Amino acid sequence: MADYGHELLFGTFLTPVAEQAQRVVALARLTEQVGLDLVTVQDHPYQARFLDTWTLLSVIAASTSTVRVSPNVANLPLRPPAVLARSVATLDILSGGRVELGLGAGAFWEAIAAVGGPRLNAAQGVDALAEGIEVIRAVWATGGGSVRLDGRYHRVWGAHPGPAPAHDVGIWLGAYKRRMLGLTGRLADGWLPSSAYAAPDALPAMNAAVDEAATGAGRSPGDVRRLYNISGAFTRSGRDFLRGPAEVWAEQLAELTLTQGMSAYILASDDPDDIRRFAAEVVPGVRELVAAERGGSGPSAAEVRGTSAAVIPPAQVRGVVPALGVTPTPDDGVRLADVQVWDESTRPTGPDPDPDRVYTSRQRAAGQHLVDIHDHLRKELTEIRGLVDQVTTGAMDPGAARSHINTMTMRQNNWTVGTYCESYCRLVTTHHTLEDQSLFPHLRRSDPRLAPVVDRLQQEHHAIHEVLEGVDRALVAFVGRPDGHRELRAAMDLLTDTLLSHLSYEERELVEPLARLGLH
């Protein structure tokens, strides 16, 4: 078994307790706020204490803007496949392509029968699931004729296909036994077991069964993404699976990616502190370890942001401290706009680090966390560019885009100061309550040599706020002016230039001081 090279994803697996309905939605929003990729919810329609999963996922999708949503897994015996296909497609369209479909054959047949579902055995459930997948994909395939399947368990005869989802929705199967694993390899886009039922030492044999079936069906084993519902406990020490400090979690999950091909880890926890710690400490560690092992490099920033962009000479390399082990994100020098908000050559620099200093693991985490928070802001920038693309092509109303942008971290916080302090203080120094503006005064007091850097960063925060206001004005102008799309694109290019330049500068100058000085 080996690493299949899939993009790493991380998410949450929430319990849809009806008595705590608003808390469940709040946990989903927290999942997005801390930068995770996916919110999933178990589906047991016969469970009277639980909210209906599909209704809940719709509310979650409406309450968030970036995370994907998925049932984990949908109970097919109680959700007719043609109807489920249209529900999935509808929510995918309304959410902007953020829905995936975790799917199961059903297991608790007495409970299923009690609410009107079929009473099948395990083998029949697998066969019914295979028919159901065929129906679902046929309903999504709007380019063909009517849907016709005269199956033993599902008969759909003459149904019109549609609507089609906004993107290629993945069908991920919860599978453990050999027949289900074989079905996964033949038909599914992903395999989604849980660590409670498929411990790490059971994964090799299960993976081999999926691979064998995929190969037998003429597919590549890599066509099947490997996802893993995980549960555990954060403790100060220990090496048992997911029973130890965050760095142990990161090492164990990275090993599963590199040796068993698992590429998505979904935390089964309703504890907000677990979710925050998973996002802040485990996820970056897994990404770093996997990236280091995979090696290689992707396209250059210039290629990603447009080959016609201008490139300015990079500033002198600073901020890299080998002993710290945290790499600030470099400024790629790519500039899209014709104007500059500030003169980058006048940016002050802080003191050179002590080459003999030794950093503790907590200090390293402090420096790395700033980079992680910035990566979330970079992700939001990509999302804003996507919104602008939708506006200029007529796929989204400008008012909806403005409303969406106003909910983002970069509009709700005092940029990296507020975001960093809020998250850092909650996760690392939990006994401190600090105001958003406490970080910079602390740095000034602790090391006066940083004062010019801090002053410049605050000036740039205000400048970026004005650039964001420019994007907002351009969205308004887009409605009433024939050439409004040019102004909107120019505003977006300027935001891209200023934000990415600023984040790189802040990391270059503050990663080491944050590690050295902390927040005490």
N, C-alpha and C positions, 0 to 999 in steps of 0.2 A: 504494500500500500504506500501511497506517496501523496505529496501535496499536489492538488489539482490546479492550484494557481488562482482560485476564485478570489474576488474582492472580499475583504473581511467586512462582516456586518455584525452589529451588536444591538441587542434590544431587551425588552422586558416581556414577561409572561404574567399577566395580571389575573387575579381572581375576581369575577364579576358579582361580588356580593351585593344583593339588592339593598340591604340595610345601610350600605356605605356607598351608595351610587355616586355621589359627588366626589367622594375620595378616590374612587376608581378613575374618574375622568381627570382629577388633579394629578394622579400618578402618571397618567398618560402624558399630560402636559409637561410634567417633570422629566419624563423620558426624553422629550424633545429638547427641553431647556438645557439639559446636561450634555446634549450632543449625540445621543444614541440614534440608531437608524430605524428602529422597528418597535411597534407596540403590538403585542399579540394577546388574545383572550381565549380561554378555554370555552368549549361549546358543549353544554349538556342541557338540551331543551327540556328534559324531564325533571330537572333539578329546580324545585320551587323556590329555593333560597337565592337563585342566581337570576341576574338580569338576562334578557334575551341578547345573545351575543351579537347578532347582526345589527340590531337597533343600537346597541352600545358602540359598536365599531363606527357606525355612521355619525354618532355624536362626537366620538373621539376625532374622527377625520375632520369634522367641522370645527373642532376646537384647537386644531393644530395646523401646521403649514408645511412641515418638512418630513416628518416621520412617516414611514410606511405602516399600514395596518393589516392585520391578518387574523383570521380565526386559527386557533391552535389546539385542536383541528376541528373543522366543521363536521358535524354529525350527518353524514349523507343519508342514512335511513330516514331521518326526519326533515330533510331538506331536498325536495325533488330536484334533480339535477338541472332541468331546463329552467326552473324558477331561480335556483341558486346561481346559475350562469348569468341571468339577467340582473340579479341583485349585485353580483360582483362587478359586472360591467358598468352598471349605473353608478355605484360608489366610486369606481375607478375614474369614470368621466368627471364626476362632481369634485373629486379630490385632486384632480390633476395628475392621475397616474400613480397613485400611492397605495394601491391595494394588491396584496398577494393572497393566494388561496391555499391555506393549510387544510388538508382533507383527510378524513378517516373513514374506515369501513363500518364503524360502530362496534361496541363491545358489550354494553350492559343491555342485553336483549330483553330481559324482563321489564326493565324500566322503559325501554323504547316502546315495547308493546303496550305498556300501561297507558301511554299517551297517544295510541293509535298508529304506531309504526309497525313495520313487519317484524315477525319473530324469526330470525334466521340463525343458522349456525355459523361458525367462523369461516368455513370454506365458502358458503353461500354469500357471506358478506364481502369477501374478496372479489367474487365474480360480479356481484352487484356494483361494487366500486369501479371495476374495469368498465362496465357498461356506462356508469355514470360519468366517468371521465370522457368517454367518447361523445356522450350527449353534450356535455359542457363545452368541449372544444368545437363541436359542430354548431352550437348556438352562437359562439363567438366568431365563427368563420362567415362573415357577412358576404363574402364574394361568391359563395356557392349557392346551390339550390336549397330547397326545403330540407329540413332535418327529418331523416327517416331511420329509426332504429327499432326493430321489432325484437327486443331482447327478452330474456326470461324474467328479468326483474324491472326493467324500465322499457316502456314502449312509448316512443315519441314518433308520431307519424304525420308528416306534413306541416310541422311547425315552421314558421318563418324565422330564419336566423336574425340575430341582432337584439340589442345594440352590441357593437364591438367595443371592447375595453379601450381605454386611452393608451395603454401600452401592453406589451406581451406579459400578461399576468402569469406568474409562476404557479404551478400546482405542486405543492409539497406534501408528501404523504407521511403520516405517522405510521411507521411499520416496524415490526419486531420479528414476526415468524417468517419462515422461509417463503411461503406463498406470497405474502405481502411484500417481502423484500424483492422477490422476483418481479412482481407487478411494478414496483418502484423503478427497478432498472429498465424495464421495458417501456414504461409510459410516462413516468413522472419527470418533473423539472428539478425536484429536490427531495431529499430524504430528511425527515424531521423526527428523530427519536428523542427521548428524555433520559437524562443520566440516572434517574431513579429506577428506570426499567432496563436501561442499556448502559451499564457501567463501562468505563473506558476499556477494561480488559475484554469486554464482549464486542467492542466495535470492529476489530479486525475481521472476525468471521462474518459479521453482518455486512460490512463493507464489501467483502469478497463476494457475497451472494448478490449484492446490488450490481457490482462490476460484471460478474459472470452473466447476469440477465441482460445487462445493457449491451455487452458484446454480442450475445446471442441474438439480440434484436437488431444488430447492425448499427448500434450507437457506440459512441465513445463513453467510457466510464466518467470522463470529465463533463459530460452533458448533464450529469446529475449533481446539483449542489448538495453539500452535506451540511445540515444545520443541527444544532444540539441545544435542547432545553437543559439548562443546568441549574443546580441548587447547591448551596453550601453555607458556610459560616466564616466570617472574618475573625480570626483569632491572632493573638500576638505571636504564637509559634505553632509549629506543626507542619507535617509534610503529607498527610492524607489528602485524597483528592478533594480540592476546594474546601479544605479545613486548615486554614493557616493565614498568614499575612497576605496582603494584596500581591506582593511580588511573587509569592509561591503560586497564587492563582494564575498570574500572567505567564509564568514559566510552564505550568501544566497545560494551559489552553494553547499556547504557542506550539508546544510539542504535539498536541493533537492535530493542529493544522498541518504541521510539517510531516507527520508520520501517518496520519489517518485521513487527511484531506478535509477535515472539518473546517468550515469557513464562516459560520455564523453562530454566535453564542447568545442565547436568549435566557436572561436571568429570571428564574421563577421566584419572585419575592414581591411582597406588598409593603416592604419597609423602605421608606424614602431614603433613609441613611445608607442602606445597602445599595440602592440604585445610584446615589451620588458617588459613593466610594467606588463602585464598579466602573462608572464612567470616568472618574477622575484618576484612578490609580491602576485599575486592571487593564482597561481598554488601551491606553497609551503604551503600556508595557507589552501587551500582546502584539500590537502593531509594530513596535520597534524591533522586537525579537524576530518576528516573521519577515519584516523588511530586510533585516540584516542577513538572514539566512537565504532569502530569495535573491538578494543582490540585484544587479541590473539597474536600469534607469528607464523612465518613461519619456514621453515627449517633452521638449523644452518648454519653458513658460512662454516663450515667444510663439511657439507653435500652437499652444493652447489658447493664447489670448489674441492671436491673429498675426499672420506673417507680415502684414503691412505696417505693423507697429514700429515706432522708432525705438532704438535701444541706446541708452546712455551708458557711458562707461561705469562699471560698478565701483562703489566706494571701496576704500581700503578695507580688507577683511579684518573685522574686529569681532569681539564677543565670543569667539570660540575658545573655550577653556578645557583642554583635554582632561584634566583631573576632575572636572565637574561632570562630564559625560552628557551634557545637554547641548544640542546644536541649534542655535538660533536660525530661523528661516532667512536665507539670504535674499537681498533685493536683486531681482533678475535684471533690472535696468530697463525693462520694457515699458514704454510710455505710449498711450493711445491718444491722448488729448493734445490739442495744439497749444494749450496754455498750462501754466504751472501755478499752483496755489501758493507755493513757498519756494524759497531758494534752498535746495538741499545742501549746497556747499557750505552754508552757514550753520549747519547743525553742530552743536557742541558735543564733545565726547567726555565720558567719565574717566575715572582713574583706571590705570592698567591693573589687572588682577595680580595677586601674589602667586607666582608660579609654584611656590612650595606649599601652598595651602592644601589641606585635605578636607574633603566635604563628606558629611554624613549622608545616609540614604534619605533622611527627612529634608536636608538641604537640597539634595538633587531633585527631590519631588517638588520643592518650592519653585525651583527654576523651570522644571519641565511643565509645571501646571500653567505658567504664563503662555508657553507655546501652545498648549492644548486649548486654552481659552481662545487664543488668536485663531487657531485652526477652525474653531466654531464660527468666528466672525468671517473668516474667508469662505466658509461654506455658505453663510448667509449671503455674501456678496454674489456667489455663483447663482443663488436662488433669485436674487433681485435681477440679475442679468436675464435669467430665464423669464421672469415676470415681464420685463420690458420687451423681450422677444414676443411674448404672447400678446402684449398690447399692440405692438406695431404690426402684427400680422392679423389683428382682429379677433384673436382667440380669447381675449380677456378685456373687460371694461376697465378703463383707466382708474375709475373710482374704486373698483375692487382691488386693483394693484396698490393704490395708495393706502387703503385700509390694511392690506396684507403687510406692507412694509412697516407700517406704524406699530405692528405687533412684534417686530423682530427685536432681538437683543440689542442691536446697534442703535435702535431708537428709544429703547426703554431704559437704558443704563447710561451712565456717564462714560461711555466708551470702555476702554480696557480697565480704567480705574475702578469703576463701579462693578463691572462684571467680574474682574479678578478678585476684588476684595470680598464680594458677596460669596463667591464660590470657594475661594481659598480659605476664608475665615470659617466657613461652615464645615469644610472637609478636613482641614489640617489643624487649625487652632480653634477647636470647637468651644473652648471656654472663653473666648473673646467675642465681644460684640463691638464691631467697628463700623463707623459710618463710611459711606462710599468714598469720601474724600480723605480717608485716614492714611492711605498708603503713601502718597507723595510727601506729606508732612513728616511722616516717620522716616522716609529715606533722607530727607533734608537734615533732620536732626541727627540721624545716625552717622551720616557721612556727608558733611557740608560740600565736599567736592562734587557731589551729584546735583547740586542746586541748579546749575545752568541747564543740565539735561532735563531735569524735572520741569523747569520753567518752559523750555521749548516744547516738551511733550504736551503740556497743558495748552499752550498756544495752538498746537496742531489739533488737539481735540476740538477746540472751538471752530477752527477752520473746516474740519471735516463735517461738523454739524451744519455749517453753512452750505457745504457741497451737497449734503443730503437734502437740505431745503431746496436746493436747485433742482434735484431730481423730482421733488414733489411739484415744484412750479412747472417743470417741463411736462409732467403728466397732465396737469391742468391745461396747459397750452396745446397739448396734442389734440384735444377735443375740438378746438375751434380754429386751428390754423392748418392750412394745407401742407406747410413744410414742418409741422410740429414734430414729425418723426426724426428730423435731423437734430432739432434741439434736444429731444429726448435721448438720442444716441450720444450726443456730445456730453450731456450731463452724466450719462452712465459711464462713459469713458473716463471722465474726470474723477468720478467717485472711485473707479477701479484704480486709477493711478495713485490717488492720494491715500486711499486706505491701505493698499498693499505696501506702499512705500513706508507709511507711518508704522505699520505693524512690524515690519522688518527692523526699522530703526529702534523701536521700543524694545524688541527682543535683544537686539545687539547690545544695547546699553544697560538693560535691567535684569537680564537673566542671572548674571553672576551676582550683582548686588542683592537681589531677592534671596538667592541661596545663602549668601554670606550674612545678611542682616535680618532676614526673616521679618516677622511682623510684631516682634516683642518690643 
